[in-house]
Amino acid sequence: MTLRVGISGYGLAGRYFHAPLLKGSGFEIAGVLTTSEERRAHALTDFPETTVALTISELLDLGLDLLVVASANVAHASDAIAGLRAGIPVVVDKPMGRSLQETQEIIDISKEIGVTVTTYFNRLFDSDALTIKKIIAEGSLGDIFRLDSRFEKFRPGSNPKSWREANSVADGGGNLLDLGPHLVSLALNWFGPAEVTYASVRSIRGLADDDIVINLKHVSGVDSYLSASSIIGAGGPRIRVSGTNGSLIIKDLDGQEERLREGGYPAGGVWTPPVVTPAFIHRGDEISEYPAEAGNYSLFYSQVASAIVGKGAWPVTPDDALAVAKIIDQARVISIR
């Protein structure tokens, strides 16, 4: 049975972070929603047999097994709710909602109707994320007490044409909503529930927030130091996990995004060659390479496909989405104080 999927939005997220992975996981791209002539052309170039819809209702009338909401953040809730009310399971690109209240509204409607909604925390399937899950299970670092996790780059010139950079918080713009969900979902997945102890959410370049810091204290005893910035001239390592027996250092970003942007996709749900981000254990001057796990975003959609036919669990639960949204809201409030 081939599952039919409709994608709402065919910009960066829809074209490069969802469509290739859905294709690699065996879904049929039955329809794409876009009102842009350029993106319509992209969709028909990538999938000549797809239907390009101009409204969400047209998309939902295509006999879908799944709706993927990859539109701008401002449209996430309305698109997701329309899909749920049509009886179609929904994947919403992160963030599910622009706030905890909006996220809760989507989930409440999902529960009321009895149709599943999940959110796209794809970074849970990065090479570094899977490597950290492995080393935690092994206990190689001893008692882990600290996480440093970053998405940092240096782009001194802002882009006022980008909704992510230029839109207000109310319209879903800024790094806190763009990269914050990745940082927070990973920290919670690795080390469990947490509360915000410090947060700074600010704009350095004059548009939406582009420099954020969130510190978390986990119930497990781990402290997480999270950073997402577009204006750091010398970024730190992507991840450092520290325990009583040493620190795991992963310097580089997972390479799946680069492959997707270049037009690649994991055929049959597998990257060839595998995407592996080097990892090293540091014990003072002693440094040894740690066998890293291969990353694979297709695992997200493989789990979605299994869940749709009743053979497995959804990859991200409503509670997961709510926990992340709560911390994002807390960070914004604490930063204002």
Sine and cosine of phi, psi and omega as CSV:
sin_phi,cos_phi,sin_psi,cos_psi,sin_omega,cos_omega
0.00,0.00,0.84,-0.54,0.04,-1.00
-1.00,-0.07,0.83,-0.56,-0.02,-1.00
-0.99,0.10,0.71,-0.71,-0.03,-1.00
-0.99,-0.12,0.77,-0.64,-0.05,-1.00
-0.83,-0.56,0.60,-0.80,0.14,-0.99
-0.92,-0.40,0.65,-0.76,-0.03,-1.00
-0.91,-0.42,0.87,-0.49,0.07,-1.00
-1.00,-0.02,0.95,-0.32,-0.05,-1.00
0.98,-0.21,0.76,-0.65,-0.03,-1.00
-0.72,-0.70,0.69,0.73,0.12,-0.99
-1.00,-0.02,-0.61,-0.79,-0.02,-1.00
-0.83,0.56,-0.78,0.63,-0.06,-1.00
-0.92,0.39,-0.77,0.64,-0.06,-1.00
-0.90,0.43,-0.70,0.71,-0.10,-0.99
-0.98,0.22,-0.61,0.79,-0.15,-0.99
-0.95,-0.32,-0.42,0.91,-0.06,-1.00
-0.96,-0.27,-0.19,0.98,-0.01,-1.00
-0.84,-0.54,-0.83,0.56,-0.10,-1.00
-0.81,0.58,-0.74,0.67,-0.02,-1.00
-0.90,0.43,-0.56,0.83,-0.03,-1.00
-0.97,0.26,-0.62,0.79,0.08,-1.00
-0.89,0.46,-0.70,0.72,0.05,-1.00
-0.86,0.51,-0.74,0.68,-0.01,-1.00
-0.90,0.43,-0.44,0.90,-0.02,-1.00
-1.00,-0.04,0.09,1.00,0.12,-0.99
1.00,-0.08,0.10,0.99,0.05,-1.00
-0.97,0.23,0.47,-0.88,0.17,-0.99
-1.00,-0.08,0.82,-0.57,0.04,-1.00
-0.98,0.18,1.00,0.01,-0.13,-0.99
-0.97,0.24,-0.52,0.85,-0.04,-1.00
-0.35,-0.94,0.43,-0.90,0.05,-1.00
-0.72,-0.69,0.71,-0.70,0.06,-1.00
-0.98,-0.20,0.87,-0.49,0.14,-0.99
-0.36,-0.93,0.55,-0.84,0.09,-1.00
-0.96,-0.28,0.04,1.00,0.01,-1.00
-1.00,0.03,0.78,-0.62,0.03,-1.00
-0.90,0.44,-0.60,0.80,0.01,-1.00
-0.90,0.43,-0.70,0.72,-0.02,-1.00
-0.96,0.28,-0.49,0.87,0.12,-0.99
-0.87,0.49,-0.70,0.72,0.02,-1.00
-0.90,0.44,-0.64,0.77,0.04,-1.00
-0.88,0.48,-0.71,0.70,-0.04,-1.00
-0.89,0.47,-0.68,0.73,-0.04,-1.00
-0.96,0.26,-0.44,0.90,0.12,-0.99
-0.94,0.35,-0.69,0.72,-0.04,-1.00
-0.96,0.28,-0.61,0.79,-0.07,-1.00
-0.66,-0.75,0.99,0.13,-0.10,-0.99
-0.84,0.55,-0.43,0.90,-0.05,-1.00
-1.00,-0.02,-0.02,1.00,-0.05,-1.00
-0.97,0.24,0.31,-0.95,0.10,-1.00
-0.97,-0.23,0.78,-0.63,0.05,-1.00
-0.99,-0.12,0.90,-0.45,-0.03,-1.00
-0.99,-0.14,0.45,-0.89,0.02,-1.00
-0.98,-0.21,-0.27,0.96,0.01,-1.00
-0.69,-0.72,0.35,-0.94,0.00,-1.00
-0.90,0.43,-0.56,0.83,0.00,-1.00
-0.92,0.39,-0.62,0.79,0.06,-1.00
-0.88,0.47,-0.67,0.74,0.00,-1.00
-0.90,0.44,-0.68,0.73,-0.07,-1.00
-0.95,0.31,-0.23,0.97,0.01,-1.00
-1.00,0.04,0.14,0.99,-0.10,-1.00
-1.00,-0.06,0.24,0.97,0.03,-1.00
0.94,0.35,0.78,0.62,-0.12,-0.99
-1.00,0.07,0.53,-0.85,0.19,-0.98
-0.99,-0.12,-0.29,0.96,-0.04,-1.00
-0.42,-0.91,0.64,-0.76,0.16,-0.99
-0.93,-0.38,0.77,-0.64,0.11,-0.99
-0.94,-0.33,0.87,-0.50,0.00,-1.00
-1.00,-0.08,0.96,-0.28,-0.01,-1.00
-0.84,-0.54,0.44,0.90,0.01,-1.00
-0.99,0.16,0.02,-1.00,0.08,-1.00
-0.87,0.49,0.45,-0.89,-0.09,-1.00
-0.81,0.58,-0.54,0.84,-0.05,-1.00
-0.90,0.44,-0.39,0.92,-0.04,-1.00
-0.98,-0.21,0.00,1.00,-0.07,-1.00
-0.84,0.54,-0.76,0.65,-0.09,-1.00
-0.91,0.41,-0.74,0.67,-0.06,-1.00
-0.90,0.43,-0.66,0.75,0.02,-1.00
-0.91,0.40,-0.71,0.71,-0.03,-1.00
-0.89,0.46,-0.70,0.71,-0.02,-1.00
-0.91,0.41,-0.61,0.80,0.04,-1.00
-0.89,0.46,-0.66,0.75,0.03,-1.00
-0.90,0.43,-0.70,0.72,0.00,-1.00
-0.89,0.45,-0.69,0.73,-0.01,-1.00
-0.92,0.39,-0.36,0.93,0.08,-1.00
-1.00,0.08,0.01,1.00,0.03,-1.00
0.99,0.17,0.38,0.93,-0.06,-1.00
-0.93,-0.36,0.80,-0.60,0.10,-1.00
-0.84,0.54,0.53,-0.85,-0.15,-0.99
-0.76,-0.65,0.71,-0.70,0.24,-0.97
-0.96,-0.29,0.82,-0.57,0.03,-1.00
-0.94,-0.33,0.81,-0.59,0.10,-1.00
-0.85,0.52,0.50,-0.87,0.00,-1.00
-0.92,0.39,0.55,-0.84,-0.15,0.99
-0.98,0.21,0.52,-0.86,0.02,-1.00
-0.83,0.55,-0.76,0.65,0.06,-1.00
-0.77,-0.64,0.26,-0.96,-0.01,-1.00
-0.97,0.23,-0.19,0.98,-0.02,-1.00
-0.45,-0.89,0.17,-0.98,0.09,-1.00
-0.88,0.48,-0.66,0.75,-0.02,-1.00
-0.87,0.49,-0.70,0.71,-0.01,-1.00
-0.93,0.37,-0.63,0.77,0.06,-1.00
-0.88,0.47,-0.70,0.72,0.02,-1.00
-0.88,0.47,-0.63,0.78,0.01,-1.00
-0.88,0.48,-0.71,0.70,0.01,-1.00
-0.88,0.47,-0.71,0.71,-0.05,-1.00
-0.93,0.36,-0.61,0.79,0.04,-1.00
-0.88,0.47,-0.68,0.74,0.02,-1.00
-0.92,0.40,-0.63,0.77,0.06,-1.00
-0.85,0.53,-0.71,0.70,-0.01,-1.00
-0.94,0.35,-0.63,0.77,-0.01,-1.00
-0.88,0.47,-0.66,0.75,-0.06,-1.00
-1.00,0.09,-0.45,0.89,-0.04,-1.00
0.99,0.10,0.48,0.87,0.04,-1.00
-0.87,-0.50,0.69,-0.72,-0.16,-0.99
-0.98,0.19,0.63,-0.78,0.19,-0.98
-0.79,-0.61,0.65,-0.76,0.07,-1.00
-0.68,-0.74,0.14,-0.99,-0.02,-1.00
-0.80,-0.60,0.43,-0.90,-0.20,-0.98
-1.00,-0.03,0.98,0.18,0.13,-0.99
-1.00,-0.01,0.94,0.34,-0.11,-0.99
-0.91,0.42,-0.43,0.90,-0.05,-1.00
-0.91,0.40,-0.21,0.98,0.12,-0.99
-0.90,0.44,-0.28,0.96,-0.03,-1.00
-0.91,-0.40,0.34,0.94,0.21,-0.98
-0.92,0.39,0.40,-0.92,0.13,-0.99
-0.83,0.55,-0.71,0.70,-0.04,-1.00
-0.91,0.42,-0.62,0.78,-0.01,-1.00
-0.90,0.43,-0.70,0.72,-0.01,-1.00
-0.94,0.33,-0.54,0.84,0.06,-1.00
-0.91,0.42,-0.66,0.76,-0.01,-1.00
-0.93,0.37,-0.64,0.77,0.08,-1.00
-0.85,0.53,-0.65,0.76,-0.01,-1.00
-0.91,0.42,-0.72,0.69,-0.08,-1.00
-0.95,0.31,-0.50,0.86,0.09,-1.00
-0.90,0.44,-0.71,0.71,-0.02,-1.00
-0.90,0.45,-0.59,0.80,-0.01,-1.00
-0.96,0.27,-0.48,0.87,-0.04,-1.00
0.98,0.21,0.33,0.94,-0.09,-1.00
-0.90,0.43,-0.41,0.91,-0.03,-1.00
-1.00,-0.06,0.07,1.00,-0.06,-1.00
0.97,0.26,-0.61,-0.79,0.02,-1.00
-0.99,0.12,0.93,-0.36,-0.02,-1.00
-0.98,0.22,0.73,-0.68,-0.04,-1.00
-0.79,-0.61,-0.19,0.98,-0.08,-1.00
-0.49,-0.87,0.65,-0.76,0.13,-0.99
-0.83,-0.56,0.76,-0.65,0.21,-0.98
-0.90,-0.43,0.86,-0.51,-0.09,-1.00
-0.71,-0.71,0.76,-0.65,-0.15,-0.99
-0.67,-0.74,0.57,-0.82,0.33,-0.94
-0.82,-0.58,0.99,-0.13,-0.10,-0.99
-0.79,-0.62,0.68,-0.73,0.08,-1.00
-0.57,-0.82,0.12,-0.99,-0.03,-1.00
-0.84,-0.54,0.98,-0.22,0.05,-1.00
-0.74,-0.67,0.99,0.14,-0.08,-1.00
-0.89,0.45,-0.41,0.91,0.05,-1.00
-1.00,-0.09,0.88,-0.48,0.00,-1.00
-0.99,0.14,0.24,-0.97,-0.05,-1.00
-0.86,-0.51,0.99,-0.13,-0.04,-1.00
-0.92,0.38,-0.18,0.98,0.03,-1.00
-1.00,0.03,-0.15,0.99,0.00,-1.00
-1.00,0.00,0.84,-0.55,-0.01,-1.00
-0.90,0.43,-0.49,0.87,0.01,-1.00
-0.91,0.42,-0.56,0.83,-0.04,-1.00
-1.00,-0.04,-0.51,0.86,-0.15,-0.99
-0.98,-0.21,-0.44,0.90,-0.08,-1.00
-0.93,0.37,0.48,-0.88,0.07,-1.00
-0.94,0.35,0.20,-0.98,0.07,-1.00
-0.86,0.52,-0.65,0.76,-0.02,-1.00
-0.88,0.48,-0.50,0.87,0.01,-1.00
-0.99,-0.13,0.14,0.99,0.14,-0.99
1.00,-0.02,0.29,0.96,0.00,-1.00
-1.00,0.08,0.19,-0.98,0.13,-0.99
0.98,-0.20,0.38,-0.92,-0.03,-1.00
-0.92,0.38,-0.51,0.86,-0.04,-1.00
-0.87,0.48,-0.64,0.77,0.02,-1.00
-1.00,0.08,-0.39,0.92,-0.04,-1.00
-1.00,0.09,-0.83,0.56,-0.06,-1.00
-0.98,-0.21,-0.38,0.93,0.02,-1.00
-0.82,0.57,-0.71,0.71,0.01,-1.00
-0.86,0.51,-0.56,0.83,0.06,-1.00
-0.89,0.45,-0.78,0.62,-0.05,-1.00
-0.87,0.49,-0.72,0.70,-0.08,-1.00
-0.95,0.32,-0.69,0.72,-0.02,-1.00
-0.88,0.47,-0.62,0.79,0.03,-1.00
-0.91,0.41,-0.74,0.67,-0.03,-1.00
-0.87,0.50,-0.67,0.74,0.01,-1.00
-0.93,0.36,-0.60,0.80,0.02,-1.00
-0.90,0.43,-0.62,0.78,-0.03,-1.00
-0.98,0.18,-0.66,0.75,-0.22,-0.98
-0.81,-0.58,0.09,1.00,0.16,-0.99
1.00,0.04,-0.12,-0.99,-0.10,-0.99
-0.82,0.57,0.48,-0.88,-0.07,-1.00
-0.41,-0.91,0.28,-0.96,0.13,-0.99
-0.83,-0.56,0.44,-0.90,0.02,-1.00
-0.98,0.18,0.78,-0.62,0.08,-1.00
-0.97,-0.23,-0.41,0.91,0.03,-1.00
-0.40,-0.92,0.54,-0.84,0.09,-1.00
-0.45,-0.89,0.61,-0.79,0.14,-0.99
-0.74,-0.67,0.87,-0.49,0.01,-1.00
-0.81,-0.58,0.93,-0.36,-0.11,-0.99
-0.53,-0.85,0.27,-0.96,0.07,-1.00
-0.95,-0.31,0.83,-0.56,0.04,-1.00
-0.99,-0.11,-0.56,0.83,-0.10,-0.99
-0.99,-0.11,0.00,1.00,0.14,-0.99
0.99,-0.13,-0.04,1.00,0.06,-1.00
-0.96,-0.29,-0.72,-0.69,0.02,-1.00
-0.95,0.33,0.19,-0.98,-0.02,-1.00
-0.84,0.54,0.77,-0.63,-0.06,-1.00
-0.77,-0.64,0.11,0.99,0.02,-1.00
-0.59,-0.81,0.95,-0.31,-0.06,-1.00
-0.77,-0.63,0.55,-0.84,0.11,-0.99
-0.71,-0.70,0.75,-0.66,0.08,-1.00
-0.76,-0.65,0.80,-0.60,0.11,-0.99
-0.95,-0.32,0.74,-0.67,-0.02,-1.00
-0.87,-0.49,0.57,-0.82,0.18,-0.98
-0.91,-0.42,0.90,-0.43,-0.04,-1.00
-1.00,0.07,0.51,-0.86,0.07,-1.00
-0.86,0.52,-0.49,0.87,-0.01,-1.00
-0.94,0.34,-0.20,0.98,-0.02,-1.00
0.97,-0.22,-0.14,0.99,0.03,-1.00
-0.99,0.14,0.63,-0.77,0.17,-0.99
-0.97,-0.24,0.73,-0.68,0.03,-1.00
-0.92,-0.38,0.75,-0.67,0.04,-1.00
-0.91,-0.42,0.95,-0.31,-0.17,-0.99
-0.91,-0.42,0.67,-0.74,-0.04,-1.00
-0.64,-0.77,0.71,-0.71,0.14,-0.99
-0.69,-0.72,0.88,-0.47,-0.07,-1.00
-0.57,-0.82,0.58,-0.82,0.07,-1.00
-0.98,-0.21,0.11,0.99,-0.17,-0.99
-0.68,-0.74,0.57,0.82,0.04,-1.00
-0.97,-0.23,0.90,-0.44,-0.07,-1.00
-0.95,0.30,-0.39,0.92,0.01,-1.00
-0.65,-0.76,1.00,0.04,-0.05,-1.00
-0.93,0.36,0.51,-0.86,0.07,-1.00
-0.98,0.18,-0.03,-1.00,0.07,-1.00
-0.87,0.49,0.50,-0.86,0.00,-1.00
-0.81,0.59,-0.71,0.71,-0.06,-1.00
-0.56,-0.83,0.63,-0.78,0.22,-0.98
-0.71,-0.71,0.85,-0.53,0.07,-1.00
-0.92,-0.39,0.85,-0.52,-0.11,-0.99
-0.90,-0.43,0.73,-0.69,0.06,-1.00
-0.72,-0.70,-0.02,-1.00,-0.05,-1.00
-0.94,0.35,-0.26,0.97,0.01,-1.00
-0.95,-0.32,0.19,0.98,0.03,-1.00
0.69,-0.73,-0.01,-1.00,-0.01,-1.00
-0.84,-0.54,0.69,-0.73,0.14,-0.99
-1.00,-0.04,0.82,-0.57,-0.01,-1.00
-0.90,-0.43,0.80,-0.60,0.14,-0.99
-0.83,-0.56,0.93,-0.37,-0.16,-0.99
-0.99,0.15,-0.58,0.82,-0.24,-0.97
-0.95,-0.31,0.34,-0.94,0.08,-1.00
-0.97,0.23,0.60,-0.80,0.09,-1.00
-0.79,0.61,0.65,-0.76,-0.12,-0.99
-1.00,0.07,0.05,1.00,-0.05,-1.00
-0.91,0.41,-0.64,0.77,0.01,-1.00
-0.85,0.53,-0.70,0.72,0.01,-1.00
-0.87,0.50,-0.70,0.72,0.01,-1.00
-0.90,0.44,-0.65,0.76,0.00,-1.00
-0.91,0.42,-0.66,0.75,0.01,-1.00
-0.91,0.41,-0.46,0.89,0.01,-1.00
-1.00,0.09,0.02,1.00,0.05,-1.00
0.99,-0.11,0.10,0.99,0.03,-1.00
-0.99,0.16,0.28,-0.96,0.10,-0.99
-0.42,-0.91,0.45,-0.90,-0.02,-1.00
-0.99,0.17,1.00,-0.01,-0.04,-1.00
-0.87,0.49,0.75,-0.66,-0.03,-1.00
0.92,0.40,0.32,0.95,0.02,-1.00
0.98,0.18,0.26,0.97,-0.05,-1.00
-0.70,-0.72,0.74,-0.68,0.10,-1.00
-0.98,0.20,0.72,-0.70,0.09,-1.00
-0.79,-0.62,0.89,-0.46,-0.11,0.99
-0.95,0.32,0.21,-0.98,0.01,-1.00
-0.87,0.49,0.46,-0.89,0.05,-1.00
-0.99,-0.12,0.95,-0.32,-0.05,-1.00
-0.80,-0.60,0.83,-0.56,0.03,-1.00
-0.99,-0.13,0.87,-0.49,-0.06,-1.00
-0.83,0.56,0.62,-0.78,0.00,-1.00
-0.75,-0.67,0.56,-0.83,-0.07,-1.00
-0.67,-0.74,0.62,-0.78,0.12,-0.99
-0.99,-0.15,0.81,-0.59,0.02,-1.00
-0.95,-0.30,0.78,-0.63,0.14,-0.99
-0.77,-0.64,0.99,0.16,-0.13,-0.99
0.92,0.39,-0.80,-0.60,0.00,-1.00
-0.98,0.18,-0.16,0.99,0.00,-1.00
-1.00,0.05,0.86,-0.51,-0.03,-1.00
-0.80,-0.60,0.77,-0.64,0.03,-1.00
-0.72,-0.70,0.58,-0.81,0.02,-1.00
-0.97,0.23,0.66,-0.75,0.02,-1.00
-0.96,-0.27,0.70,-0.72,-0.03,-1.00
-0.92,0.40,0.96,-0.28,-0.07,-1.00
-0.98,0.18,0.46,-0.89,0.08,-1.00
-0.99,0.10,0.48,-0.88,0.08,-1.00
-0.98,0.21,0.67,-0.74,0.06,-1.00
-1.00,0.08,0.47,-0.88,0.00,-1.00
-0.29,-0.96,0.98,-0.18,0.02,-1.00
-0.91,0.42,-0.36,0.93,0.02,-1.00
-0.88,0.47,-0.37,0.93,0.03,-1.00
-0.86,0.50,-0.55,0.84,0.04,-1.00
-0.87,0.50,-0.79,0.62,-0.07,-1.00
-0.97,0.24,-0.40,0.92,0.13,-0.99
-0.90,0.43,-0.65,0.76,0.05,-1.00
-0.93,0.36,-0.61,0.79,0.06,-1.00
-0.88,0.48,-0.71,0.70,-0.01,-1.00
-0.87,0.49,-0.69,0.72,0.02,-1.00
-0.90,0.45,-0.65,0.76,-0.02,-1.00
-0.91,0.41,-0.62,0.78,-0.02,-1.00
-0.87,0.50,-0.62,0.78,-0.02,-1.00
-1.00,-0.07,0.20,0.98,0.11,-0.99
0.98,0.21,0.42,0.91,-0.06,-1.00
-0.91,-0.42,0.24,0.97,0.01,-1.00
-0.03,-1.00,0.06,-1.00,-0.02,-1.00
-1.00,0.00,0.44,-0.90,0.09,-1.00
-0.94,0.35,0.56,-0.83,-0.13,-0.99
-0.94,0.35,-0.46,0.89,0.01,-1.00
-0.73,-0.68,0.82,-0.57,-0.06,-1.00
-1.00,0.05,0.31,-0.95,0.11,-0.99
-0.83,0.55,-0.62,0.79,0.03,-1.00
-0.89,0.46,-0.60,0.80,0.07,-1.00
-0.87,0.49,-0.74,0.67,-0.03,-1.00
-0.89,0.45,-0.66,0.75,-0.01,-1.00
-0.93,0.37,-0.62,0.78,0.00,-1.00
-0.89,0.46,-0.65,0.76,0.03,-1.00
-0.93,0.38,-0.71,0.70,-0.01,-1.00
-0.88,0.48,-0.60,0.80,0.02,-1.00
-0.89,0.46,-0.69,0.72,-0.02,-1.00
-0.94,0.35,-0.62,0.78,0.05,-1.00
-0.87,0.50,-0.69,0.72,0.05,-1.00
-0.89,0.45,-0.69,0.72,0.02,-1.00
-0.86,0.51,-0.67,0.74,-0.03,-1.00
-0.88,0.47,-0.67,0.74,-0.02,-1.00
-0.91,0.41,-0.66,0.75,-0.01,-1.00
-0.92,0.40,-0.72,0.69,-0.03,-1.00
-0.90,0.44,-0.61,0.79,-0.01,-1.00
-0.90,0.43,-0.52,0.85,-0.02,-1.00
-0.96,0.28,-0.47,0.88,-0.08,-1.00
-0.89,0.46,0.00,0.00,0.00,0.00
